[in-house]
Amino acid sequence: MPLTDSKVKNAKPKEKEYKLADAHGLYLLVKPNGGKYWRLKYRFGRKEKKLSIGVYPSISLKAARKQQAQAKLSLVEGRDPSESRRMIKVQSSFNQSNTFSSVAAEWFRIKQAGRSQTHRVRTMGILLNHLEPLLAARPIVEISAPELLFTLRKIEEKGAVETAHRARQIFGQIARFSIASGIAERDVSSDLKGALSEPVRGHFAAITDVSGARSLMQAIDVYEGSPEVTSALKLSPLLLARPGELRHMEWSEIDFNNGLWEIPARKMKLRSDHIVPLPSQALSILADLLPFSGRGTYVFPSARGPARPLSENAVRVALRSMGFTNEQMTPHGFRAMGRTMLDEVLGYRVDWIEMQLAHAVRDSNGRAYNRTKYLEQRKAMLQHWADYLQELSKDDVKK
């Protein structure tokens, strides 16, 4: 006869332990010390086994029957309930040990190793200051989309909308790393697309008209600074490279014979090798710089020592010293200047320009162009651009 709540409650201890049977193998084991323990007897693989369900009254009769039903379902599916419970405990322990903080640390160690120091510092700052205060101790598999959104909203409330978007991206990268590592099964940050406020998009300040470019090139022509800063400043408008790529230029990447700068994928935003043709003016600037930094790794070493590249603010400070404000021109603005004037003034094909800017250019079939695509055309284009800028710096140019 099945047990009742009152019968379980009123079961008294005896000199020896005894059992009170319920149904389908479930029974209550009453110990001489008064302890009451739920057990389930079942057969699996022709062997009789027992499963500990819990202690009464923490586990009520109703709760014990529910666990008994779950165990029976496992048997129907061909799984041993004891083994299923053991795996659940193992998984729980695994989840508890893989907190967001521990997974993020491993992701950072592996995936951020080849990134620039500036990028690494910025990423670590977002982790430590914005994500980890609320998520550090949470098992990454238990972090839900609403919980992540709550964390990101806290960043938004501080007025740091761009940072909130960046934090979502970083969380997504860590989540995908955990999926690849067998820790989690999905990235909840993907559920939050469109949930954050849109940042006010701005552009890097840039001079894109002929008159302004003439004044800029004339100022660069007479600028006096250290050989490294002066050379970096003079190359900035010629090569259309990102400021970080230019600062991290290494002598081993320069092919003087063929007039090429070959940038490895690890340094590029799109993680693809990139080739920059070097016009004669650029080769001359680099040749003049060889006696100063040619024995080291970086073409533009830091004033603090040859082991590190030029400061990210060096060219910016040079522009400020020449009288160009941050609202007028930035180091990144040289790319916009080249992009606009090569198209609107010199009339070059946009896909050649975009390819030289190392943007994600695709052909008519949707395939990404390889690094040598339009190389000869780009060589001619950058040489024309360098010649044009050189002539533009002369007072008699009226174009």
C-alpha positions in Angstrom: 0.0 0.0 0.0 1.5 3.4 -1.0 2.8 5.7 1.7 1.0 8.8 2.9 2.4 12.1 4.2 1.2 11.3 7.7 2.6 7.8 7.7 6.0 9.1 6.6 5.9 11.9 9.3 4.9 9.5 12.1 7.4 6.8 11.3 9.3 6.1 14.5 12.9 4.8 14.9 13.4 1.2 16.0 16.3 -0.7 17.4 17.2 -1.7 13.8 16.7 0.2 10.6 13.6 -0.7 8.6 11.9 0.2 5.3 8.5 1.6 4.5 7.7 0.8 0.9 5.8 3.2 -1.4 5.5 2.0 -5.0 7.6 1.2 -8.0 10.7 0.5 -6.0 10.6 3.7 -3.9 10.9 3.3 -0.1 11.7 5.2 3.0 14.6 3.9 5.1 14.2 4.7 8.8 17.5 4.6 10.8 17.7 3.9 14.6 18.8 7.5 15.2 15.6 8.8 13.6 17.0 9.7 10.2 14.7 9.1 7.3 16.2 8.5 3.8 14.5 8.0 0.5 15.9 5.2 -1.7 14.9 3.8 -5.0 15.5 0.1 -5.9 15.7 -0.7 -9.6 17.3 -3.1 -12.1 19.7 -2.0 -14.8 21.7 -4.4 -17.0 20.3 -7.4 -15.1 21.7 -6.0 -11.8 19.8 -4.7 -8.9 20.8 -1.2 -7.9 19.9 1.5 -5.4 19.6 5.2 -5.9 19.8 7.7 -3.0 17.1 10.3 -3.5 17.4 12.4 -0.4 16.6 13.0 3.2 13.1 13.5 4.7 11.7 16.2 5.4 14.0 18.1 3.0 12.7 15.9 0.3 8.9 15.4 0.7 7.0 12.3 -0.4 5.8 14.2 -3.4 9.3 15.3 -4.3 10.6 11.8 -3.8 8.0 10.4 -6.2 8.9 13.0 -8.8 12.5 12.0 -8.7 11.4 8.3 -8.9 9.4 9.1 -12.0 12.5 10.8 -13.6 14.6 7.8 -12.8 12.1 5.5 -14.4 12.1 7.7 -17.5 15.9 7.3 -17.7 15.5 3.5 -17.5 13.0 3.6 -20.4 15.5 5.6 -22.4 18.2 3.0 -21.6 20.2 5.2 -19.2 21.3 4.2 -15.7 19.7 6.8 -13.2 22.8 6.6 -11.0 25.1 7.4 -13.8 22.8 10.1 -15.0 22.9 11.7 -11.6 26.7 11.4 -11.4 27.1 13.1 -14.8 24.8 15.9 -13.6 27.0 16.4 -10.6 30.1 16.4 -12.8 28.6 18.9 -15.2 27.5 21.1 -12.3 31.0 21.1 -10.9 32.4 21.8 -14.3 30.1 24.7 -14.8 30.9 26.2 -11.4 34.6 26.0 -12.1 34.2 27.8 -15.5 33.1 31.1 -14.3 33.0 34.1 -16.7 36.1 35.5 -15.1 38.1 32.3 -15.6 37.0 31.8 -19.1 37.6 35.4 -20.0 41.2 35.2 -18.6 41.9 32.1 -20.8 40.3 33.8 -23.8 42.4 36.9 -23.2 45.6 34.9 -22.8 45.1 32.9 -26.0 43.2 35.2 -28.3 44.6 38.6 -27.4 48.3 37.6 -27.4 49.0 39.0 -30.9 47.0 42.2 -30.5 48.6 45.6 -30.0 49.3 46.8 -26.5 46.7 49.6 -26.9 44.0 47.1 -27.9 44.8 44.7 -25.1 44.7 47.5 -22.5 41.4 48.8 -23.8 39.9 45.3 -23.8 41.1 44.4 -20.3 39.7 47.7 -19.1 36.2 46.9 -20.4 36.5 43.4 -18.8 37.6 44.6 -15.4 35.6 47.8 -15.2 32.3 46.9 -16.8 31.7 43.1 -17.3 33.4 41.4 -14.4 31.9 43.5 -11.5 28.5 41.8 -12.1 29.5 38.6 -14.0 32.9 37.5 -12.7 31.7 34.7 -10.4 28.9 33.5 -12.6 29.2 30.2 -14.5 29.3 31.3 -18.1 26.7 28.7 -19.1 24.3 30.2 -16.6 24.5 33.8 -17.8 21.2 34.6 -19.6 20.5 37.2 -22.2 18.5 39.3 -19.7 21.4 39.1 -17.2 23.9 40.3 -19.8 21.5 43.1 -20.9 21.2 44.3 -17.3 25.0 44.5 -17.1 25.2 46.4 -20.4 22.4 48.8 -19.4 24.6 49.7 -16.4 27.3 50.8 -18.8 24.7 52.8 -20.9 23.5 54.6 -17.8 27.0 56.0 -17.4 26.7 57.6 -20.9 29.2 55.1 -22.4 27.0 53.8 -25.2 30.0 52.9 -27.5 31.6 51.0 -24.6 28.3 49.1 -24.0 28.4 47.9 -27.6 32.0 47.0 -27.3 31.3 45.1 -24.1 28.6 43.1 -25.9 31.1 42.2 -28.7 33.8 41.2 -26.1 31.3 39.0 -24.3 30.3 37.4 -27.6 33.9 36.6 -28.4 34.4 35.0 -25.0 31.2 33.1 -25.3 32.2 31.7 -28.8 35.6 30.8 -27.3 33.8 28.9 -24.6 31.6 27.1 -27.2 34.7 26.0 -29.1 36.3 24.9 -25.8 33.3 22.6 -25.0 32.2 24.7 -22.1 29.0 26.4 -23.4 26.6 25.7 -26.2 25.4 29.1 -27.3 26.3 32.8 -27.3 23.5 34.7 -25.6 24.9 38.1 -26.7 23.5 37.3 -30.2 20.0 37.7 -28.7 20.7 41.3 -27.8 21.2 42.7 -31.2 19.2 45.9 -31.4 18.6 46.0 -27.7 21.2 48.7 -26.9 20.9 52.4 -27.7 22.5 53.4 -30.9 25.7 55.5 -30.4 26.0 58.8 -32.2 28.2 58.0 -35.1 31.1 60.4 -35.7 33.9 60.4 -38.2 37.6 60.9 -37.9 38.3 64.6 -38.6 39.9 64.9 -42.0 40.8 67.5 -44.6 39.3 66.4 -47.9 39.5 69.5 -50.1 42.3 70.6 -52.4 42.9 73.9 -50.6 43.0 72.3 -47.2 45.3 69.5 -48.4 47.7 72.1 -49.9 48.0 73.8 -46.6 48.5 70.5 -44.8 51.1 69.3 -47.1 53.0 72.6 -47.0 53.0 72.4 -43.2 54.3 68.8 -43.3 57.0 69.8 -45.7 58.6 72.2 -43.3 57.8 70.3 -40.0 60.9 69.7 -37.8 60.8 66.9 -35.2 62.7 63.8 -34.5 63.6 61.7 -37.5 61.1 59.0 -36.5 58.2 61.3 -36.0 59.0 63.4 -39.0 59.2 60.3 -41.2 55.9 58.9 -39.8 54.2 62.2 -40.4 55.4 62.4 -44.0 54.4 58.8 -44.8 51.0 59.1 -43.3 49.3 60.8 -46.3 51.2 58.7 -48.8 50.4 55.1 -47.8 46.7 55.2 -46.7 47.5 52.8 -43.8 45.8 52.8 -40.5 47.9 54.7 -37.9 48.4 51.6 -35.8 49.7 49.7 -38.9 52.1 52.5 -39.7 53.4 52.8 -36.2 54.1 49.1 -36.0 55.9 48.9 -39.4 59.0 46.7 -39.2 62.1 46.8 -41.3 61.7 43.1 -42.1 58.4 44.0 -43.9 60.0 46.4 -46.3 61.0 45.2 -49.8 63.1 47.9 -51.1 63.9 46.1 -54.4 60.2 45.7 -55.4 59.0 48.8 -53.6 56.5 47.0 -51.3 55.5 47.0 -47.7 54.1 43.5 -46.8 52.0 43.6 -43.6 51.3 40.3 -42.0 47.7 39.3 -41.2 48.2 39.4 -37.4 48.6 43.2 -37.7 45.6 43.8 -39.9 42.1 44.7 -38.8 40.6 42.0 -41.1 43.3 39.5 -40.2 44.5 39.1 -43.9 47.9 39.8 -45.3 48.1 43.2 -47.0 50.5 44.7 -49.5 51.2 48.5 -49.7 53.0 49.7 -52.8 55.7 52.2 -51.9 56.0 55.2 -54.2 59.4 56.6 -54.8 58.9 59.4 -52.2 58.1 56.8 -49.5 61.2 54.8 -50.4 63.3 57.9 -50.1 61.9 58.7 -46.7 62.5 55.2 -45.5 66.1 55.2 -46.9 66.8 58.4 -45.1 65.5 56.8 -41.8 67.7 53.7 -42.1 70.7 55.2 -40.3 68.6 56.1 -37.4 66.5 53.0 -36.8 67.7 50.4 -39.3 69.4 48.2 -36.7 66.2 47.7 -34.7 62.9 46.0 -35.4 60.6 48.9 -35.8 60.9 51.5 -38.5 59.6 54.1 -36.0 60.8 53.1 -32.6 59.6 54.8 -29.4 61.7 57.5 -27.8 61.6 55.3 -24.7 63.5 52.5 -26.4 63.8 50.5 -29.6 61.8 47.5 -28.2 58.5 49.4 -28.6 56.9 51.3 -31.5 56.3 55.0 -31.7 53.6 56.4 -29.4 50.1 56.4 -30.9 49.9 60.2 -30.1 53.2 61.1 -31.8 51.7 62.0 -35.2 48.6 63.6 -33.5 50.9 65.8 -31.4 52.8 66.8 -34.6 49.6 67.8 -36.2 48.6 69.9 -33.2 52.0 71.6 -33.2 51.5 72.6 -36.8 48.2 74.3 -35.8 45.7 71.6 -36.9 43.1 71.0 -34.2 41.6 67.6 -33.4 38.4 68.8 -35.1 40.3 69.6 -38.3 42.7 66.6 -38.8 43.6 63.4 -37.1 46.2 60.7 -38.0 43.3 58.5 -39.2 42.0 61.3 -41.3 44.8 60.8 -43.8 42.9 57.7 -45.0 39.7 59.7 -45.5 41.7 62.4 -47.3 43.2 59.9 -49.7 39.8 58.0 -50.1 38.0 61.2 -51.1 40.6 62.9 -53.2 41.7 59.8 -55.2 38.1 59.4 -56.1 36.8 62.9 -56.6 39.9 64.8 -57.7 42.1 62.2 -59.4 39.3 59.9 -60.6 40.5 56.5 -59.6 38.2 53.5 -59.4 36.6 53.1 -56.0 37.4 49.3 -55.7 41.1 50.0 -56.2 41.0 52.6 -53.5 39.0 50.4 -51.1 41.4 47.6 -51.8 44.4 49.8 -50.9 42.6 50.9 -47.7 42.4 47.2 -46.8 38.6 47.3 -46.6 36.6 44.1 -47.2 36.3 44.3 -51.0 34.5 41.5 -52.8 34.3 40.6 -56.5 31.0 40.1 -58.5 30.8 36.5 -57.1 31.0 37.7 -53.5 34.6 36.4 -53.0 37.1 38.5 -51.1 39.9 39.7 -53.3 43.4 38.4 -52.4 46.2 40.7 -51.4 47.7 41.0 -54.9 44.5 42.0 -56.6 45.0 45.2 -58.6 48.5 45.4 -57.3 50.0 46.9 -60.5 47.1 49.4 -60.7 47.5 50.3 -57.0 51.2 50.9 -57.5 50.5 53.4 -60.3 47.7 55.0 -58.2 49.8 55.5 -55.1 52.7 56.9 -57.2 50.4 59.3 -58.8 48.9 60.2 -55.4 52.4 60.9 -54.0 53.4 63.0 -57.0 50.2 64.9 -56.7 50.7 65.6 -53.0 54.3 66.7 -53.7 53.2 69.1 -56.3 50.3 70.3 -54.2 52.7 71.5 -51.6 54.1 74.0 -54.0 52.7 77.5 -54.0 52.1 77.7 -57.7 49.7 74.7 -57.8 46.2 76.0 -58.5 44.3 72.8 -59.1 
